[in-house]
Each structure stands twice: as C-alpha cells, then as structure tokens.
Amino acid sequence: MSVFWQSVLAVFAAVGFYALLHTVYELVCARMLRMHGAAELTLYGDGCDPASEQLIRVALRVRRQYLPGLSITFVEIGNGQGQNIAKHMASRRDIMYLE
C-alpha cells in the first residue's frame, strides 16, 4: 500500500475516532448536565415590540432543545401600552413576566 493510501486511511480512522469520542461525550456528560443542572435566562425588552417576541421564541426553542429545566424571566422595560405580545406569550408558556 502506498504512502498516499495509508495517509487517507489514517485520516478516515482519525475522523471516525473523533466521532466516537464526541458521541460518548454527548451521551454521558452533556445529557447529565442538562438533566441535573439549573439554568436561568433573563430577557429585557418592550413587550409590544416584535423583537421581544422573537427573543422569547428563541429562548423557548433553546429550552426545548438543549436545557429542559431552563427558567425564563422576561422583564418589561417599555411602557406596556398597546398589544403586549410578551405578556400574552409568557402566560401561555411558563415564563415569569415582570413589569
């Protein structure tokens, strides 16, 4: 077998070994941290601003995918006049809403 093919085979072996180690790490360490760790996220924004709705949606996605025990707090820094999207979403999605 030539040196070129030995090098190609070594690269594939290294990539496979890395993938195996990464999978083991994900199964053992990362999942245990997610299940037993406590995390808290505080969001500041104007509840009537559509950007606040986007922040809440992203935070909910993070909680669903990565940190199931994440507690989310939304702090209202606007005047709260008008249709308050953040307050409505917080009441439905287990988010603490502070005015």
C-alpha positions in Angstrom: 0.0 0.0 0.0 1.4 3.4 -0.9 2.0 6.3 1.5 -0.9 8.2 0.0 -3.4 5.5 0.7 -2.0 5.0 4.2 -2.5 8.7 4.8 -6.0 8.6 3.5 -6.8 5.6 5.7 -5.3 7.4 8.7 -7.4 10.4 8.2 -10.6 8.3 8.0 -9.6 6.5 11.2 -8.9 9.8 13.0 -12.3 11.2 11.9 -14.1 8.0 13.0 -12.3 8.0 16.4 -13.2 11.7 16.9 -16.9 11.0 16.0 -16.9 8.1 18.5 -15.5 10.2 21.3 -17.9 13.1 20.6 -20.9 10.7 20.7 -19.7 9.3 24.0 -19.2 12.8 25.4 -22.7 13.8 24.3 -24.3 10.8 25.8 -22.5 10.9 29.2 -21.5 14.5 30.0 -23.8 16.8 28.2 -27.1 15.0 28.9 -26.3 14.7 32.6 -25.6 18.4 32.8 -28.9 19.2 31.1 -30.9 16.9 33.4 -29.3 17.9 36.7 -28.1 21.5 36.0 -30.2 24.6 36.7 -30.1 27.5 34.3 -31.9 30.8 34.3 -32.3 33.2 31.4 -33.5 36.8 31.9 -34.7 38.7 28.9 -35.2 42.5 28.9 -37.4 44.2 26.3 -40.5 46.1 25.4 -43.4 43.6 25.4 -45.1 45.4 22.5 -42.0 45.2 20.3 -41.9 42.3 17.7 -38.2 41.8 18.6 -39.2 40.7 22.1 -41.5 38.1 20.6 -38.5 36.8 18.6 -36.4 36.7 21.8 -39.0 34.7 23.6 -39.4 32.3 20.7 -35.6 31.7 20.5 -35.5 31.2 24.3 -38.3 28.7 24.2 -36.5 26.8 21.4 -33.3 26.7 23.4 -35.2 25.4 26.4 -36.9 22.7 24.4 -33.8 21.5 22.5 -30.9 22.0 25.0 -32.0 22.9 28.5 -35.3 21.4 29.6 -35.0 22.8 33.1 -34.3 26.4 31.9 -36.3 29.1 33.7 -37.0 32.1 31.6 -37.8 35.6 33.0 -39.0 38.5 30.9 -38.5 41.9 32.3 -40.7 44.7 30.8 -38.7 47.8 30.1 -41.2 49.6 27.9 -44.4 51.4 28.8 -46.5 48.3 28.2 -49.1 50.3 26.2 -50.7 48.5 23.2 -50.9 44.9 22.4 -48.4 43.3 24.8 -47.2 40.2 22.9 -44.6 39.2 25.5 -47.1 39.2 28.4 -49.5 37.0 26.4 -46.8 34.5 25.4 -45.4 34.4 29.0 -48.8 33.5 30.4 -49.1 30.6 28.0 -45.5 29.2 28.0 -44.5 29.1 31.7 -42.4 32.3 31.6 -42.1 34.6 34.6 -43.2 38.1 33.4 -42.1 41.1 35.5 -43.3 44.7 34.8 
